């Protein structure tokens, strides 16, 4: 004889949204929590509440810390964000100077180089040097450890914040001892786009688009380029005609800078809603894909399969319950806790704002 435990239907929230040209919609968000056990994602007895605002690392100040958990009240996305919040672990707990880590989703992988703490050393009339990495057994996965930051010492009249990540390590404009000597260097990098001594000094701030892309597996903040560009922002020191890496990767439209300067760039709110690290947003996942984490747990390898469940979502706007297609918006994994949250959304188009007069009620239902 077996007894079945009836699980609740998840944390549910109904929000409204709009797209370009004033088109409105209703989004029903559903959040469910899981525990990763023996290669399976098992439904938790209690679902985590939907986060209504951003949460910063160490409960920190947004001015100094990066986002650990992004607000989950996002009305629309163009794909599934897969986000990992955790640490890098050296193999078998043995000290290492550097190592590779990898996240694989449905056979598509992203690999990063993780390097121990280093500093830059000034060389008069020569190229700076990088110190040897300090060995480590554990490294935090957060964008403070990626390339970025600010330089307010090279030119005290013109502080420079790296538009792609203003809280990272390694950004410097001038080749002077007082700004280079002892400068902390990034720990988390793309092995194919490493910061080298030759690339360290930016010089002219207009050269920042040629610098490395910050790397990680967490959330990219809404104020960082290129995400902020999707709602029309144009960072300083970016001239018309400059083709950024982001434009070549298809993350921004062609001639983005010219369009933004002329106020002719329509905001792309759906794409703006996706905030996973570069390479970690996928065409909407089916929710049964296999995920593999290498170097991100003390055991070295965590492999499991998404649960394969989809909530049945409907909404009543005054004409009875109407079924909505559930789309998987995000998969947020915390390997150290062996936990995972998944968020789906069902979207009901309202159309022109005048159509709101026909909406008599807003009652979501999740099964």
C-alpha positions in Angstrom: 0.0 0.0 0.0 1.4 3.4 -0.9 0.2 6.8 0.1 0.4 9.7 -2.3 1.2 13.2 -1.0 -0.7 15.8 -2.9 1.6 18.6 -3.8 0.4 22.2 -4.1 0.4 23.8 -7.5 3.2 26.2 -6.9 3.6 29.9 -6.1 1.3 31.8 -8.5 1.4 35.5 -9.4 -0.6 37.4 -12.0 1.0 40.5 -13.5 0.4 42.7 -16.5 2.8 43.7 -19.2 3.1 45.5 -22.4 5.2 45.3 -25.6 6.0 47.8 -28.3 3.2 49.8 -29.9 1.1 49.6 -26.7 0.1 45.9 -26.9 -0.9 44.7 -23.5 -1.0 41.2 -22.0 -1.6 39.3 -18.8 1.1 36.9 -17.5 0.4 34.1 -15.0 3.7 33.1 -13.3 4.1 29.8 -11.6 7.1 28.9 -9.4 8.0 25.4 -8.2 10.9 24.3 -6.1 12.9 21.0 -6.4 15.6 19.1 -4.6 18.2 17.3 -6.6 18.6 13.8 -5.4 20.4 10.9 -7.1 20.3 12.5 -10.5 16.6 13.5 -10.3 14.8 16.7 -9.6 12.3 15.9 -6.9 9.5 18.3 -6.0 10.1 20.0 -2.7 7.4 20.0 0.0 7.3 23.8 0.0 7.8 26.1 -3.0 9.9 29.2 -2.6 8.0 32.5 -2.9 8.4 34.5 -6.1 11.0 37.2 -5.5 9.4 40.7 -6.0 12.8 42.5 -6.0 16.4 41.9 -6.7 18.5 40.3 -4.0 22.2 41.2 -3.7 25.0 39.0 -2.5 25.6 39.2 1.2 22.4 41.3 1.6 24.7 44.0 0.2 24.4 47.5 -1.1 23.4 47.6 -4.9 26.2 50.2 -5.2 28.9 47.7 -4.3 27.5 44.1 -4.7 26.1 42.2 -7.7 22.8 40.5 -8.0 22.5 37.0 -6.5 18.8 36.5 -7.3 17.0 38.7 -9.8 13.4 39.8 -9.3 11.1 37.1 -10.7 8.2 39.2 -11.6 9.1 39.4 -15.3 6.1 39.4 -17.6 7.7 38.1 -20.7 10.9 36.5 -22.0 12.1 35.2 -25.4 13.7 32.0 -24.0 14.6 30.0 -20.9 17.2 31.5 -18.6 19.5 28.9 -16.9 21.2 30.4 -13.9 23.7 28.9 -11.4 24.4 30.4 -8.0 27.2 28.8 -6.2 31.0 28.2 -6.1 33.8 26.6 -8.1 35.5 23.7 -6.3 39.0 22.3 -7.1 39.1 18.6 -7.9 39.3 16.4 -4.7 39.8 19.5 -2.7 43.4 19.9 -3.8 44.9 23.3 -4.2 45.0 24.5 -7.8 46.2 27.6 -9.6 43.6 27.4 -12.3 40.9 25.1 -13.7 38.0 24.8 -16.1 34.4 24.6 -15.1 31.5 23.7 -17.4 27.7 23.8 -17.5 25.9 21.6 -20.1 22.2 21.9 -20.9 20.7 19.4 -23.3 24.2 18.8 -24.7 25.1 22.5 -25.2 28.0 23.5 -23.0 29.6 26.6 -21.7 33.1 26.4 -20.3 35.0 29.0 -18.2 38.5 29.3 -17.0 38.8 30.0 -13.2 42.1 31.4 -12.0 43.5 32.1 -8.5 43.9 35.6 -7.2 46.5 37.7 -9.1 47.6 41.3 -9.3 49.1 43.5 -12.0 52.6 44.8 -11.6 53.7 48.0 -13.2 56.7 48.0 -15.5 58.2 51.4 -16.3 58.2 52.0 -20.1 57.0 48.5 -20.6 54.1 46.1 -20.7 52.6 45.3 -17.2 53.1 41.9 -15.7 50.7 39.5 -14.1 51.6 37.8 -10.8 51.4 34.0 -10.5 47.9 32.9 -9.4 47.5 32.1 -5.7 46.3 28.5 -5.4 42.7 27.9 -4.3 40.2 25.2 -3.5 37.1 27.2 -3.7 36.1 30.3 -5.6 32.8 32.2 -5.6 30.8 32.4 -8.8 29.9 36.1 -8.9 30.5 38.9 -11.3 32.8 40.7 -8.7 35.3 38.0 -9.8 34.9 38.6 -13.5 36.4 41.3 -15.7 35.1 44.8 -15.1 35.1 47.4 -12.4 35.8 51.1 -12.5 38.9 53.4 -12.7 38.6 56.7 -10.9 42.3 57.3 -10.4 43.8 57.4 -14.0 41.8 60.6 -14.6 40.3 62.1 -11.4 38.2 64.5 -13.5 36.6 61.6 -15.5 35.9 58.4 -13.6 35.3 55.4 -15.9 32.9 52.6 -15.1 33.1 49.5 -17.4 29.6 49.4 -19.1 29.5 45.6 -19.2 30.2 45.1 -15.5 31.0 48.0 -13.2 31.8 45.8 -10.2 34.4 43.4 -11.5 38.2 43.4 -11.5 40.9 44.5 -13.9 39.6 47.7 -15.6 42.3 50.4 -15.9 42.7 53.3 -18.3 46.2 54.7 -17.7 49.6 53.1 -17.6 50.8 54.6 -14.3 52.3 52.9 -11.3 49.7 54.3 -8.9 46.8 52.7 -10.8 48.4 49.4 -12.0 50.6 48.2 -9.2 48.6 45.8 -7.1 45.5 46.0 -9.3 43.3 42.9 -8.7 42.8 40.8 -11.9 39.7 38.7 -12.8 39.3 35.2 -11.6 36.6 34.1 -14.0 37.3 34.4 -17.8 36.5 33.0 -21.2 39.5 30.8 -22.2 39.2 32.2 -25.7 39.0 35.9 -24.6 41.5 36.1 -21.8 42.7 39.4 -20.3 46.4 39.5 -21.1 49.1 42.0 -20.0 49.0 43.5 -23.5 45.2 44.2 -23.2 45.3 45.5 -19.6 45.7 49.2 -20.2 42.6 50.5 -22.1 44.1 54.0 -22.8 41.4 55.8 -24.7 38.0 55.1 -23.0 36.5 54.7 -26.4 38.4 51.4 -26.7 36.3 49.7 -24.0 34.2 47.7 -26.6 37.4 45.8 -27.5 37.9 44.5 -23.9 36.8 41.1 -22.7 33.2 40.2 -22.1 32.6 39.5 -18.3 31.9 35.9 -17.7 29.9 33.8 -15.2 26.8 31.6 -14.8 24.7 34.1 -12.7 22.5 37.0 -13.6 23.7 39.9 -15.8 22.3 43.1 -14.3 19.7 45.2 -16.1 22.0 48.3 -16.0 24.8 46.6 -17.8 25.5 46.7 -21.5 24.2 45.1 -23.6 21.1 44.4 -21.6 20.4 48.1 -20.8 20.7 48.8 -24.5 17.5 46.7 -25.2 15.5 49.5 -23.6 17.3 52.3 -25.4 20.3 53.1 -23.2 23.5 54.1 -24.9 26.7 53.9 -22.8 29.3 56.7 -22.9 32.4 56.5 -25.1 30.5 54.5 -27.7 30.7 56.2 -31.1 28.4 55.8 -34.1 29.8 53.3 -36.5 31.5 51.2 -33.8 30.4 47.5 -34.2 30.5 45.9 -30.8 31.0 42.2 -30.1 27.3 42.2 -28.9 26.2 43.4 -32.3 28.2 40.7 -34.0 26.7 38.1 -31.7 23.2 39.2 -32.6 22.4 40.5 -29.1 21.8 44.0 -30.5 20.3 45.3 -33.7 22.6 46.5 -36.5 23.6 50.2 -36.2 22.4 50.1 -32.6 24.4 53.2 -31.6 23.1 55.4 -34.4 19.5 54.3 -33.8 19.8 54.9 -30.0 21.2 58.4 -30.6 18.4 59.2 -32.9 15.8 57.8 -30.4 14.6 55.5 -33.2 15.4 52.3 -31.3 12.2 50.6 -30.1 12.6 49.0 -26.7 12.7 45.2 -26.8 11.1 44.4 -23.4 10.8 40.6 -24.0 14.5 40.3 -24.8 15.3 42.6 -21.9 13.6 40.1 -19.6 16.2 37.5 -20.2 19.1 38.1 -17.9 21.1 34.9 -17.7 24.9 35.0 -18.5 25.9 35.0 -22.1 25.3 31.6 -23.6 22.9 30.5 -20.9 19.6 31.6 -22.5 18.1 28.9 -24.6 15.1 28.6 -26.9 12.3 27.6 -24.6 13.2 24.4 -22.9 10.8 21.5 -22.7 11.6 20.9 -19.0 12.9 17.4 -19.3 16.5 18.2 -20.5 19.6 16.8 -18.8 21.9 19.2 -17.0 25.5 18.6 -16.2 27.7 20.7 -13.8 31.5 20.0 -13.8 33.7 21.6 -11.2 30.8 23.3 -9.4 30.3 20.9 -6.5 32.7 19.4 -3.9 32.3 16.0 -5.6 33.3 17.5 -8.9 30.3 16.4 -11.0 26.5 16.9 -10.6 24.3 15.5 -13.3 20.5 15.4 -13.2 17.4 15.7 -15.4 14.8 18.3 -15.3 11.5 16.9 -13.9 9.6 16.9 -17.1 6.5 18.5 -15.6 4.6 21.5 -16.9 1.9 23.3 -14.9 -1.5 23.7 -16.6 -2.2 27.4 -16.6 -5.4 29.2 -17.3 -6.9 32.6 -16.7 -10.5 34.0 -16.6 -10.8 37.6 -17.9 -14.6 37.4 -17.7 -15.4 34.8 -20.3 -14.5 31.6 -18.3 -11.2 29.9 -17.8 -9.0 29.9 -20.9 -6.0 27.6 -21.1 -2.6 29.2 -21.8 0.6 27.7 -23.1 3.1 27.3 -20.3 6.6 28.5 -21.2 9.6 27.7 -19.1 11.0 31.2 -18.2 13.9 30.2 -15.8 15.8 27.4 -14.2 17.8 28.6 -11.1 20.2 26.1 -9.6 22.0 26.3 -6.3 24.3 23.2 -6.3 25.6 23.8 -2.8 22.1 23.4 -1.4 21.1 20.8 -4.0 18.1 22.9 -4.8 16.5 24.3 -7.9 13.6 26.7 -8.8 11.7 26.6 -12.0 9.4 29.4 -13.2 6.8 29.1 -16.0 4.5 31.6 -17.5 1.2 31.5 -19.4 0.5 34.7 -21.4 -2.9 36.0 -22.4 -2.8 38.8 -25.0 -5.2 41.8 -24.3 -4.0 43.9 -27.3 -4.7 47.6 -27.5 -5.0 49.4 -24.2 -8.7 50.2 -25.0 -9.4 46.4 -24.8 -9.0 46.6 -21.0 -12.5 47.9 -20.9 -13.7 44.4 -21.9 -11.8 42.7 -19.1 -14.3 42.0 -16.3 -12.1 40.0 -14.0 -8.6 38.5 -13.7 -8.6 35.1 -12.1 -5.7 32.7 -12.7 -5.9 28.9 -12.2 -3.0 26.4 -12.0 -3.3 22.7 -12.0 
